[in-house]
Amino acid sequence: MEEMTKLEFMTLFSHLPLNDSEIEDLKTNYWEIYKTFLGNGTDPKTSWLAVRNIFAFKNQQIAERIKNG
C-alpha cells in the first residue's frame, strides 16, 4: 500500500453516516494523525489501520447510527 492522498483518505470514510463535525475532524485532525504516523516511519497500511481504529474507538456513536439505519 502506498501513501494515500487526502482525497483517498476521506473516500475510505465516505460510506459512514458522518455529520459535518465528524467530516471536518477527519479532514483536519485524523489526516494529521495519519501524516504524523507516516512522518515517523510507520508504513502507510499500518498508519491507516491505526487512524481507522482510533477514529472508531473515539466515535462509537457512529456504529449506533449504522445499526439503527
PDB file of N, H, CA, C and O in Angstrom:
ATOM      1  N   MET A   1       0.855  -1.182   0.000  1.00  0.00           N
ATOM      2  CA  MET A   1       0.000   0.000   0.000  1.00  0.00           C
ATOM      3  C   MET A   1       0.894   1.237   0.000  1.00  0.00           C
ATOM      4  O   MET A   1       1.848   1.338   0.772  1.00  0.00           O
ATOM      5  N   GLU A   2       0.562   2.168  -0.883  1.00  0.00           N
ATOM      6  H   GLU A   2      -0.213   2.086  -1.511  1.00  0.00           H
ATOM      7  CA  GLU A   2       1.304   3.423  -0.956  1.00  0.00           C
ATOM      8  C   GLU A   2       0.623   4.472  -0.092  1.00  0.00           C
ATOM      9  O   GLU A   2      -0.536   4.324   0.296  1.00  0.00           O
ATOM     10  N   GLU A   3       1.358   5.526   0.199  1.00  0.00           N
ATOM     11  H   GLU A   3       2.300   5.646  -0.116  1.00  0.00           H
ATOM     12  CA  GLU A   3       0.802   6.637   0.959  1.00  0.00           C
ATOM     13  C   GLU A   3      -0.423   7.200   0.241  1.00  0.00           C
ATOM     14  O   GLU A   3      -0.399   7.395  -0.974  1.00  0.00           O
ATOM     15  N   MET A   4      -1.473   7.456   0.981  1.00  0.00           N
ATOM     16  H   MET A   4      -1.492   7.297   1.968  1.00  0.00           H
ATOM     17  CA  MET A   4      -2.721   7.959   0.402  1.00  0.00           C
ATOM     18  C   MET A   4      -2.707   9.474   0.276  1.00  0.00           C
ATOM     19  O   MET A   4      -2.020  10.179   1.015  1.00  0.00           O
ATOM     20  N   THR A   5      -3.481   9.945  -0.677  1.00  0.00           N
ATOM     21  H   THR A   5      -4.038   9.372  -1.278  1.00  0.00           H
ATOM     22  CA  THR A   5      -3.762  11.370  -0.760  1.00  0.00           C
ATOM     23  C   THR A   5      -4.886  11.665   0.226  1.00  0.00           C
ATOM     24  O   THR A   5      -5.528  10.749   0.739  1.00  0.00           O
ATOM     25  N   LYS A   6      -5.114  12.922   0.483  1.00  0.00           N
ATOM     26  H   LYS A   6      -4.592  13.666   0.066  1.00  0.00           H
ATOM     27  CA  LYS A   6      -6.197  13.301   1.391  1.00  0.00           C
ATOM     28  C   LYS A   6      -7.548  12.857   0.838  1.00  0.00           C
ATOM     29  O   LYS A   6      -8.419  12.429   1.597  1.00  0.00           O
ATOM     30  N   LEU A   7      -7.727  12.954  -0.472  1.00  0.00           N
ATOM     31  H   LEU A   7      -7.020  13.301  -1.088  1.00  0.00           H
ATOM     32  CA  LEU A   7      -8.979  12.522  -1.104  1.00  0.00           C
ATOM     33  C   LEU A   7      -9.183  11.019  -0.908  1.00  0.00           C
ATOM     34  O   LEU A   7     -10.282  10.584  -0.565  1.00  0.00           O
ATOM     35  N   GLU A   8      -8.146  10.235  -1.120  1.00  0.00           N
ATOM     36  H   GLU A   8      -7.253  10.589  -1.399  1.00  0.00           H
ATOM     37  CA  GLU A   8      -8.243   8.785  -0.907  1.00  0.00           C
ATOM     38  C   GLU A   8      -8.572   8.471   0.548  1.00  0.00           C
ATOM     39  O   GLU A   8      -9.400   7.608   0.838  1.00  0.00           O
ATOM     40  N   PHE A   9      -7.916   9.180   1.450  1.00  0.00           N
ATOM     41  H   PHE A   9      -7.244   9.882   1.214  1.00  0.00           H
ATOM     42  CA  PHE A   9      -8.150   9.006   2.879  1.00  0.00           C
ATOM     43  C   PHE A   9      -9.618   9.272   3.207  1.00  0.00           C
ATOM     44  O   PHE A   9     -10.257   8.473   3.892  1.00  0.00           O
ATOM     45  N   MET A  10     -10.144  10.375   2.729  1.00  0.00           N
ATOM     46  H   MET A  10      -9.626  11.024   2.173  1.00  0.00           H
ATOM     47  CA  MET A  10     -11.534  10.733   3.010  1.00  0.00           C
ATOM     48  C   MET A  10     -12.508   9.754   2.353  1.00  0.00           C
ATOM     49  O   MET A  10     -13.565   9.461   2.912  1.00  0.00           O
ATOM     50  N   THR A  11     -12.161   9.255   1.186  1.00  0.00           N
ATOM     51  H   THR A  11     -11.302   9.493   0.731  1.00  0.00           H
ATOM     52  CA  THR A  11     -13.025   8.307   0.488  1.00  0.00           C
ATOM     53  C   THR A  11     -13.229   7.034   1.303  1.00  0.00           C
ATOM     54  O   THR A  11     -14.302   6.432   1.259  1.00  0.00           O
ATOM     55  N   LEU A  12     -12.212   6.628   2.037  1.00  0.00           N
ATOM     56  H   LEU A  12     -11.341   7.117   2.073  1.00  0.00           H
ATOM     57  CA  LEU A  12     -12.335   5.410   2.844  1.00  0.00           C
ATOM     58  C   LEU A  12     -13.363   5.557   3.961  1.00  0.00           C
ATOM     59  O   LEU A  12     -13.844   4.555   4.490  1.00  0.00           O
ATOM     60  N   PHE A  13     -13.702   6.774   4.322  1.00  0.00           N
ATOM     61  H   PHE A  13     -13.311   7.588   3.892  1.00  0.00           H
ATOM     62  CA  PHE A  13     -14.703   7.026   5.364  1.00  0.00           C
ATOM     63  C   PHE A  13     -16.063   7.418   4.771  1.00  0.00           C
ATOM     64  O   PHE A  13     -17.027   7.601   5.514  1.00  0.00           O
ATOM     65  N   SER A  14     -16.149   7.549   3.449  1.00  0.00           N
ATOM     66  H   SER A  14     -15.366   7.400   2.845  1.00  0.00           H
ATOM     67  CA  SER A  14     -17.334   8.123   2.814  1.00  0.00           C
ATOM     68  C   SER A  14     -18.596   7.278   2.957  1.00  0.00           C
ATOM     69  O   SER A  14     -19.699   7.794   2.777  1.00  0.00           O
ATOM     70  N   HIS A  15     -18.462   6.015   3.271  1.00  0.00           N
ATOM     71  H   HIS A  15     -17.566   5.596   3.417  1.00  0.00           H
ATOM     72  CA  HIS A  15     -19.639   5.152   3.412  1.00  0.00           C
ATOM     73  C   HIS A  15     -20.302   5.279   4.789  1.00  0.00           C
ATOM     74  O   HIS A  15     -21.378   4.726   5.017  1.00  0.00           O
ATOM     75  N   LEU A  16     -19.661   6.002   5.694  1.00  0.00           N
ATOM     76  H   LEU A  16     -18.787   6.451   5.509  1.00  0.00           H
ATOM     77  CA  LEU A  16     -20.175   6.143   7.058  1.00  0.00           C
ATOM     78  C   LEU A  16     -21.166   7.297   7.165  1.00  0.00           C
ATOM     79  O   LEU A  16     -21.028   8.295   6.458  1.00  0.00           O
ATOM     80  N   PRO A  17     -22.161   7.175   8.038  1.00  0.00           N
ATOM     81  CA  PRO A  17     -23.113   8.266   8.237  1.00  0.00           C
ATOM     82  C   PRO A  17     -22.528   9.330   9.170  1.00  0.00           C
ATOM     83  O   PRO A  17     -22.833   9.359  10.362  1.00  0.00           O
ATOM     84  N   LEU A  18     -21.689  10.195   8.616  1.00  0.00           N
ATOM     85  H   LEU A  18     -21.441  10.172   7.647  1.00  0.00           H
ATOM     86  CA  LEU A  18     -20.977  11.194   9.411  1.00  0.00           C
ATOM     87  C   LEU A  18     -21.683  12.541   9.355  1.00  0.00           C
ATOM     88  O   LEU A  18     -22.271  12.913   8.339  1.00  0.00           O
ATOM     89  N   ASN A  19     -21.610  13.264  10.471  1.00  0.00           N
ATOM     90  H   ASN A  19     -21.132  12.961  11.296  1.00  0.00           H
ATOM     91  CA  ASN A  19     -22.136  14.626  10.471  1.00  0.00           C
ATOM     92  C   ASN A  19     -21.002  15.570  10.045  1.00  0.00           C
ATOM     93  O   ASN A  19     -19.858  15.146   9.882  1.00  0.00           O
ATOM     94  N   ASP A  20     -21.332  16.837   9.871  1.00  0.00           N
ATOM     95  H   ASP A  20     -22.262  17.181  10.003  1.00  0.00           H
ATOM     96  CA  ASP A  20     -20.353  17.809   9.382  1.00  0.00           C
ATOM     97  C   ASP A  20     -19.138  17.932  10.303  1.00  0.00           C
ATOM     98  O   ASP A  20     -18.007  18.072   9.836  1.00  0.00           O
ATOM     99  N   SER A  21     -19.376  17.879  11.593  1.00  0.00           N
ATOM    100  H   SER A  21     -20.294  17.766  11.973  1.00  0.00           H
ATOM    101  CA  SER A  21     -18.289  17.986  12.564  1.00  0.00           C
ATOM    102  C   SER A  21     -17.318  16.811  12.451  1.00  0.00           C
ATOM    103  O   SER A  21     -16.103  16.989  12.527  1.00  0.00           O
ATOM    104  N   GLU A  22     -17.863  15.621  12.271  1.00  0.00           N
ATOM    105  H   GLU A  22     -18.851  15.476  12.209  1.00  0.00           H
ATOM    106  CA  GLU A  22     -17.017  14.424  12.136  1.00  0.00           C
ATOM    107  C   GLU A  22     -16.213  14.454  10.845  1.00  0.00           C
ATOM    108  O   GLU A  22     -15.051  14.049  10.818  1.00  0.00           O
ATOM    109  N   ILE A  23     -16.835  14.935   9.778  1.00  0.00           N
ATOM    110  H   ILE A  23     -17.779  15.264   9.800  1.00  0.00           H
ATOM    111  CA  ILE A  23     -16.125  15.056   8.498  1.00  0.00           C
ATOM    112  C   ILE A  23     -14.982  16.053   8.632  1.00  0.00           C
ATOM    113  O   ILE A  23     -13.872  15.797   8.167  1.00  0.00           O
ATOM    114  N   GLU A  24     -15.249  17.168   9.257  1.00  0.00           N
ATOM    115  H   GLU A  24     -16.151  17.376   9.635  1.00  0.00           H
ATOM    116  CA  GLU A  24     -14.213  18.190   9.446  1.00  0.00           C
ATOM    117  C   GLU A  24     -13.078  17.644  10.314  1.00  0.00           C
ATOM    118  O   GLU A  24     -11.904  17.906  10.049  1.00  0.00           O
ATOM    119  N   ASP A  25     -13.430  16.892  11.338  1.00  0.00           N
ATOM    120  H   ASP A  25     -14.383  16.679  11.553  1.00  0.00           H
ATOM    121  CA  ASP A  25     -12.435  16.279  12.222  1.00  0.00           C
ATOM    122  C   ASP A  25     -11.533  15.317  11.440  1.00  0.00           C
ATOM    123  O   ASP A  25     -10.325  15.265  11.667  1.00  0.00           O
ATOM    124  N   LEU A  26     -12.129  14.563  10.526  1.00  0.00           N
ATOM    125  H   LEU A  26     -13.111  14.605  10.341  1.00  0.00           H
ATOM    126  CA  LEU A  26     -11.337  13.662   9.679  1.00  0.00           C
ATOM    127  C   LEU A  26     -10.386  14.451   8.786  1.00  0.00           C
ATOM    128  O   LEU A  26      -9.213  14.103   8.653  1.00  0.00           O
ATOM    129  N   LYS A  27     -10.903  15.518   8.176  1.00  0.00           N
ATOM    130  H   LYS A  27     -11.856  15.801   8.284  1.00  0.00           H
ATOM    131  CA  LYS A  27     -10.100  16.321   7.252  1.00  0.00           C
ATOM    132  C   LYS A  27      -8.913  16.984   7.934  1.00  0.00           C
ATOM    133  O   LYS A  27      -7.868  17.191   7.316  1.00  0.00           O
ATOM    134  N   THR A  28      -9.075  17.310   9.188  1.00  0.00           N
ATOM    135  H   THR A  28      -9.924  17.142   9.690  1.00  0.00           H
ATOM    136  CA  THR A  28      -8.015  18.031   9.882  1.00  0.00           C
ATOM    137  C   THR A  28      -7.261  17.110  10.843  1.00  0.00           C
ATOM    138  O   THR A  28      -6.126  16.720  10.569  1.00  0.00           O
ATOM    139  N   ASN A  29      -7.870  16.774  11.933  1.00  0.00           N
ATOM    140  H   ASN A  29      -8.792  17.090  12.156  1.00  0.00           H
ATOM    141  CA  ASN A  29      -7.173  16.044  12.998  1.00  0.00           C
ATOM    142  C   ASN A  29      -6.720  14.643  12.601  1.00  0.00           C
ATOM    143  O   ASN A  29      -5.564  14.275  12.813  1.00  0.00           O
ATOM    144  N   TYR A  30      -7.630  13.867  12.028  1.00  0.00           N
ATOM    145  H   TYR A  30      -8.568  14.166  11.856  1.00  0.00           H
ATOM    146  CA  TYR A  30      -7.260  12.482  11.718  1.00  0.00           C
ATOM    147  C   TYR A  30      -6.312  12.403  10.527  1.00  0.00           C
ATOM    148  O   TYR A  30      -5.459  11.518  10.466  1.00  0.00           O
ATOM    149  N   TRP A  31      -6.459  13.324   9.583  1.00  0.00           N
ATOM    150  H   TRP A  31      -7.152  14.044   9.631  1.00  0.00           H
ATOM    151  CA  TRP A  31      -5.499  13.393   8.479  1.00  0.00           C
ATOM    152  C   TRP A  31      -4.105  13.711   9.018  1.00  0.00           C
ATOM    153  O   TRP A  31      -3.115  13.134   8.566  1.00  0.00           O
ATOM    154  N   GLU A  32      -4.029  14.619   9.974  1.00  0.00           N
ATOM    155  H   GLU A  32      -4.833  15.087  10.341  1.00  0.00           H
ATOM    156  CA  GLU A  32      -2.736  14.972  10.573  1.00  0.00           C
ATOM    157  C   GLU A  32      -2.155  13.801  11.366  1.00  0.00           C
ATOM    158  O   GLU A  32      -0.941  13.598  11.361  1.00  0.00           O
ATOM    159  N   ILE A  33      -2.991  13.045  12.034  1.00  0.00           N
ATOM    160  H   ILE A  33      -3.977  13.210  12.038  1.00  0.00           H
ATOM    161  CA  ILE A  33      -2.516  11.846  12.747  1.00  0.00           C
ATOM    162  C   ILE A  33      -1.909  10.867  11.741  1.00  0.00           C
ATOM    163  O   ILE A  33      -0.828  10.325  11.970  1.00  0.00           O
ATOM    164  N   TYR A  34      -2.607  10.647  10.633  1.00  0.00           N
ATOM    165  H   TYR A  34      -3.485  11.088  10.447  1.00  0.00           H
ATOM    166  CA  TYR A  34      -2.098   9.761   9.578  1.00  0.00           C
ATOM    167  C   TYR A  34      -0.728  10.243   9.086  1.00  0.00           C
ATOM    168  O   TYR A  34       0.213   9.456   8.985  1.00  0.00           O
ATOM    169  N   LYS A  35      -0.627  11.527   8.785  1.00  0.00           N
ATOM    170  H   LYS A  35      -1.392  12.166   8.868  1.00  0.00           H
ATOM    171  CA  LYS A  35       0.630  12.082   8.296  1.00  0.00           C
ATOM    172  C   LYS A  35       1.738  11.987   9.348  1.00  0.00           C
ATOM    173  O   LYS A  35       2.903  11.780   9.008  1.00  0.00           O
ATOM    174  N   THR A  36       1.378  12.136  10.615  1.00  0.00           N
ATOM    175  H   THR A  36       0.431  12.304  10.891  1.00  0.00           H
ATOM    176  CA  THR A  36       2.365  12.015  11.693  1.00  0.00           C
ATOM    177  C   THR A  36       2.913  10.600  11.763  1.00  0.00           C
ATOM    178  O   THR A  36       4.121  10.402  11.894  1.00  0.00           O
ATOM    179  N   PHE A  37       2.029   9.619  11.678  1.00  0.00           N
ATOM    180  H   PHE A  37       1.048   9.780  11.572  1.00  0.00           H
ATOM    181  CA  PHE A  37       2.497   8.229  11.661  1.00  0.00           C
ATOM    182  C   PHE A  37       3.476   8.010  10.507  1.00  0.00           C
ATOM    183  O   PHE A  37       4.541   7.422  10.690  1.00  0.00           O
ATOM    184  N   LEU A  38       3.106   8.489   9.319  1.00  0.00           N
ATOM    185  H   LEU A  38       2.240   8.966   9.169  1.00  0.00           H
ATOM    186  CA  LEU A  38       3.983   8.323   8.153  1.00  0.00           C
ATOM    187  C   LEU A  38       5.317   9.025   8.373  1.00  0.00           C
ATOM    188  O   LEU A  38       6.374   8.482   8.050  1.00  0.00           O
ATOM    189  N   GLY A  39       5.262  10.224   8.919  1.00  0.00           N
ATOM    190  H   GLY A  39       4.403  10.665   9.182  1.00  0.00           H
ATOM    191  CA  GLY A  39       6.472  11.002   9.157  1.00  0.00           C
ATOM    192  C   GLY A  39       7.411  10.372  10.166  1.00  0.00           C
ATOM    193  O   GLY A  39       8.606  10.666  10.192  1.00  0.00           O
ATOM    194  N   ASN A  40       6.858   9.507  10.992  1.00  0.00           N
ATOM    195  H   ASN A  40       5.887   9.268  10.971  1.00  0.00           H
ATOM    196  CA  ASN A  40       7.678   8.816  11.982  1.00  0.00           C
ATOM    197  C   ASN A  40       8.107   7.428  11.517  1.00  0.00           C
ATOM    198  O   ASN A  40       8.604   6.626  12.309  1.00  0.00           O
ATOM    199  N   GLY A  41       7.913   7.150  10.229  1.00  0.00           N
ATOM    200  H   GLY A  41       7.510   7.801   9.586  1.00  0.00           H
ATOM    201  CA  GLY A  41       8.411   5.907   9.664  1.00  0.00           C
ATOM    202  C   GLY A  41       7.450   4.733   9.672  1.00  0.00           C
ATOM    203  O   GLY A  41       7.832   3.620   9.310  1.00  0.00           O
ATOM    204  N   THR A  42       6.209   4.965  10.078  1.00  0.00           N
ATOM    205  H   THR A  42       5.899   5.869  10.372  1.00  0.00           H
ATOM    206  CA  THR A  42       5.222   3.883  10.043  1.00  0.00           C
ATOM    207  C   THR A  42       4.770   3.685   8.612  1.00  0.00           C
ATOM    208  O   THR A  42       4.533   4.660   7.899  1.00  0.00           O
ATOM    209  N   ASP A  43       4.647   2.442   8.179  1.00  0.00           N
ATOM    210  H   ASP A  43       4.839   1.650   8.758  1.00  0.00           H
ATOM    211  CA  ASP A  43       4.247   2.193   6.791  1.00  0.00           C
ATOM    212  C   ASP A  43       2.800   2.655   6.584  1.00  0.00           C
ATOM    213  O   ASP A  43       2.029   2.729   7.540  1.00  0.00           O
ATOM    214  N   PRO A  44       2.434   2.964   5.339  1.00  0.00           N
ATOM    215  CA  PRO A  44       1.104   3.506   5.060  1.00  0.00           C
ATOM    216  C   PRO A  44      -0.061   2.624   5.524  1.00  0.00           C
ATOM    217  O   PRO A  44      -1.051   3.137   6.046  1.00  0.00           O
ATOM    218  N   LYS A  45       0.048   1.317   5.340  1.00  0.00           N
ATOM    219  H   LYS A  45       0.853   0.901   4.916  1.00  0.00           H
ATOM    220  CA  LYS A  45      -1.054   0.433   5.740  1.00  0.00           C
ATOM    221  C   LYS A  45      -1.253   0.464   7.254  1.00  0.00           C
ATOM    222  O   LYS A  45      -2.384   0.586   7.726  1.00  0.00           O
ATOM    223  N   THR A  46      -0.181   0.356   8.008  1.00  0.00           N
ATOM    224  H   THR A  46       0.738   0.256   7.624  1.00  0.00           H
ATOM    225  CA  THR A  46      -0.277   0.393   9.466  1.00  0.00           C
ATOM    226  C   THR A  46      -0.759   1.752   9.934  1.00  0.00           C
ATOM    227  O   THR A  46      -1.528   1.842  10.891  1.00  0.00           O
ATOM    228  N   SER A  47      -0.316   2.811   9.270  1.00  0.00           N
ATOM    229  H   SER A  47       0.309   2.738   8.493  1.00  0.00           H
ATOM    230  CA  SER A  47      -0.770   4.164   9.608  1.00  0.00           C
ATOM    231  C   SER A  47      -2.275   4.282   9.424  1.00  0.00           C
ATOM    232  O   SER A  47      -2.972   4.813  10.289  1.00  0.00           O
ATOM    233  N   TRP A  48      -2.778   3.785   8.291  1.00  0.00           N
ATOM    234  H   TRP A  48      -2.212   3.354   7.588  1.00  0.00           H
ATOM    235  CA  TRP A  48      -4.213   3.832   8.010  1.00  0.00           C
ATOM    236  C   TRP A  48      -4.987   3.023   9.049  1.00  0.00           C
ATOM    237  O   TRP A  48      -5.991   3.496   9.583  1.00  0.00           O
ATOM    238  N   LEU A  49      -4.528   1.817   9.334  1.00  0.00           N
ATOM    239  H   LEU A  49      -3.713   1.433   8.900  1.00  0.00           H
ATOM    240  CA  LEU A  49      -5.224   0.971  10.302  1.00  0.00           C
ATOM    241  C   LEU A  49      -5.260   1.613  11.680  1.00  0.00           C
ATOM    242  O   LEU A  49      -6.277   1.542  12.370  1.00  0.00           O
ATOM    243  N   ALA A  50      -4.180   2.230  12.079  1.00  0.00           N
ATOM    244  H   ALA A  50      -3.355   2.288  11.518  1.00  0.00           H
ATOM    245  CA  ALA A  50      -4.129   2.890  13.380  1.00  0.00           C
ATOM    246  C   ALA A  50      -5.127   4.047  13.440  1.00  0.00           C
ATOM    247  O   ALA A  50      -5.865   4.179  14.416  1.00  0.00           O
ATOM    248  N   VAL A  51      -5.153   4.876  12.408  1.00  0.00           N
ATOM    249  H   VAL A  51      -4.554   4.768  11.614  1.00  0.00           H
ATOM    250  CA  VAL A  51      -6.074   6.008  12.383  1.00  0.00           C
ATOM    251  C   VAL A  51      -7.521   5.517  12.346  1.00  0.00           C
ATOM    252  O   VAL A  51      -8.379   6.055  13.046  1.00  0.00           O
ATOM    253  N   ARG A  52      -7.786   4.516  11.545  1.00  0.00           N
ATOM    254  H   ARG A  52      -7.090   4.080  10.976  1.00  0.00           H
ATOM    255  CA  ARG A  52      -9.141   3.958  11.474  1.00  0.00           C
ATOM    256  C   ARG A  52      -9.595   3.465  12.842  1.00  0.00           C
ATOM    257  O   ARG A  52     -10.724   3.724  13.259  1.00  0.00           O
ATOM    258  N   ASN A  53      -8.715   2.758  13.534  1.00  0.00           N
ATOM    259  H   ASN A  53      -7.798   2.548  13.195  1.00  0.00           H
ATOM    260  CA  ASN A  53      -9.062   2.219  14.846  1.00  0.00           C
ATOM    261  C   ASN A  53      -9.254   3.319  15.885  1.00  0.00           C
ATOM    262  O   ASN A  53     -10.161   3.241  16.714  1.00  0.00           O
ATOM    263  N   ILE A  54      -8.413   4.332  15.845  1.00  0.00           N
ATOM    264  H   ILE A  54      -7.676   4.395  15.172  1.00  0.00           H
ATOM    265  CA  ILE A  54      -8.572   5.462  16.769  1.00  0.00           C
ATOM    266  C   ILE A  54      -9.906   6.159  16.505  1.00  0.00           C
ATOM    267  O   ILE A  54     -10.643   6.477  17.438  1.00  0.00           O
ATOM    268  N   PHE A  55     -10.206   6.391  15.234  1.00  0.00           N
ATOM    269  H   PHE A  55      -9.607   6.132  14.476  1.00  0.00           H
ATOM    270  CA  PHE A  55     -11.465   7.046  14.878  1.00  0.00           C
ATOM    271  C   PHE A  55     -12.656   6.223  15.356  1.00  0.00           C
ATOM    272  O   PHE A  55     -13.594   6.769  15.937  1.00  0.00           O
ATOM    273  N   ALA A  56     -12.627   4.922  15.116  1.00  0.00           N
ATOM    274  H   ALA A  56     -11.866   4.478  14.643  1.00  0.00           H
ATOM    275  CA  ALA A  56     -13.732   4.047  15.525  1.00  0.00           C
ATOM    276  C   ALA A  56     -13.898   4.040  17.037  1.00  0.00           C
ATOM    277  O   ALA A  56     -15.021   4.080  17.539  1.00  0.00           O
ATOM    278  N   PHE A  57     -12.801   3.989  17.760  1.00  0.00           N
ATOM    279  H   PHE A  57     -11.888   3.956  17.353  1.00  0.00           H
ATOM    280  CA  PHE A  57     -12.859   3.961  19.215  1.00  0.00           C
ATOM    281  C   PHE A  57     -13.433   5.266  19.771  1.00  0.00           C
ATOM    282  O   PHE A  57     -14.244   5.251  20.697  1.00  0.00           O
ATOM    283  N   LYS A  58     -13.009   6.388  19.200  1.00  0.00           N
ATOM    284  H   LYS A  58     -12.350   6.401  18.447  1.00  0.00           H
ATOM    285  CA  LYS A  58     -13.439   7.691  19.716  1.00  0.00           C
ATOM    286  C   LYS A  58     -14.823   8.096  19.216  1.00  0.00           C
ATOM    287  O   LYS A  58     -15.403   9.057  19.722  1.00  0.00           O
ATOM    288  N   ASN A  59     -15.350   7.386  18.244  1.00  0.00           N
ATOM    289  H   ASN A  59     -14.879   6.605  17.834  1.00  0.00           H
ATOM    290  CA  ASN A  59     -16.640   7.751  17.644  1.00  0.00           C
ATOM    291  C   ASN A  59     -17.585   6.561  17.616  1.00  0.00           C
ATOM    292  O   ASN A  59     -18.154   6.243  16.571  1.00  0.00           O
ATOM    293  N   GLN A  60     -17.753   5.916  18.728  1.00  0.00           N
ATOM    294  H   GLN A  60     -17.291   6.174  19.576  1.00  0.00           H
ATOM    295  CA  GLN A  60     -18.579   4.710  18.792  1.00  0.00           C
ATOM    296  C   GLN A  60     -20.053   4.983  18.493  1.00  0.00           C
ATOM    297  O   GLN A  60     -20.788   4.060  18.140  1.00  0.00           O
ATOM    298  N   GLN A  61     -20.491   6.217  18.627  1.00  0.00           N
ATOM    299  H   GLN A  61     -19.894   6.967  18.913  1.00  0.00           H
ATOM    300  CA  GLN A  61     -21.878   6.546  18.326  1.00  0.00           C
ATOM    301  C   GLN A  61     -22.193   6.355  16.843  1.00  0.00           C
ATOM    302  O   GLN A  61     -23.358   6.199  16.477  1.00  0.00           O
ATOM    303  N   ILE A  62     -21.179   6.366  15.993  1.00  0.00           N
ATOM    304  H   ILE A  62     -20.233   6.493  16.290  1.00  0.00           H
ATOM    305  CA  ILE A  62     -21.398   6.129  14.563  1.00  0.00           C
ATOM    306  C   ILE A  62     -21.891   4.706  14.342  1.00  0.00           C
ATOM    307  O   ILE A  62     -22.749   4.471  13.491  1.00  0.00           O
ATOM    308  N   ALA A  63     -21.360   3.763  15.098  1.00  0.00           N
ATOM    309  H   ALA A  63     -20.663   3.954  15.789  1.00  0.00           H
ATOM    310  CA  ALA A  63     -21.819   2.369  14.997  1.00  0.00           C
ATOM    311  C   ALA A  63     -23.297   2.269  15.348  1.00  0.00           C
ATOM    312  O   ALA A  63     -24.027   1.484  14.742  1.00  0.00           O
ATOM    313  N   GLU A  64     -23.740   3.049  16.313  1.00  0.00           N
ATOM    314  H   GLU A  64     -23.148   3.687  16.805  1.00  0.00           H
ATOM    315  CA  GLU A  64     -25.162   3.060  16.687  1.00  0.00           C
ATOM    316  C   GLU A  64     -26.013   3.616  15.534  1.00  0.00           C
ATOM    317  O   GLU A  64     -27.096   3.104  15.251  1.00  0.00           O
ATOM    318  N   ARG A  65     -25.513   4.660  14.881  1.00  0.00           N
ATOM    319  H   ARG A  65     -24.633   5.076  15.111  1.00  0.00           H
ATOM    320  CA  ARG A  65     -26.235   5.222  13.738  1.00  0.00           C
ATOM    321  C   ARG A  65     -26.358   4.206  12.623  1.00  0.00           C
ATOM    322  O   ARG A  65     -27.408   4.096  11.990  1.00  0.00           O
ATOM    323  N   ILE A  66     -25.287   3.459  12.379  1.00  0.00           N
ATOM    324  H   ILE A  66     -24.434   3.549  12.893  1.00  0.00           H
ATOM    325  CA  ILE A  66     -25.303   2.434  11.336  1.00  0.00           C
ATOM    326  C   ILE A  66     -26.313   1.352  11.698  1.00  0.00           C
ATOM    327  O   ILE A  66     -27.118   0.934  10.866  1.00  0.00           O
ATOM    328  N   LYS A  67     -26.261   0.907  12.949  1.00  0.00           N
ATOM    329  H   LYS A  67     -25.607   1.247  13.625  1.00  0.00           H
ATOM    330  CA  LYS A  67     -27.141  -0.163  13.416  1.00  0.00           C
ATOM    331  C   LYS A  67     -28.606   0.258  13.356  1.00  0.00           C
ATOM    332  O   LYS A  67     -29.476  -0.552  13.035  1.00  0.00           O
ATOM    333  N   ASN A  68     -28.873   1.508  13.662  1.00  0.00           N
ATOM    334  H   ASN A  68     -28.167   2.166  13.923  1.00  0.00           H
ATOM    335  CA  ASN A  68     -30.257   2.000  13.683  1.00  0.00           C
ATOM    336  C   ASN A  68     -30.760   2.466  12.319  1.00  0.00           C
ATOM    337  O   ASN A  68     -31.887   2.945  12.191  1.00  0.00           O
ATOM    338  N   GLY A  69     -29.916   2.321  11.312  1.00  0.00           N
ATOM    339  H   GLY A  69     -29.001   1.932  11.416  1.00  0.00           H
ATOM    340  CA  GLY A  69     -30.328   2.650   9.954  1.00  0.00           C
ATOM    341  C   GLY A  69     -30.147   4.071   9.657  1.00  0.00           C
ATOM    342  O   GLY A  69     -30.448   4.513   8.548  1.00  0.00           O
TER     343      GLY A  69
END
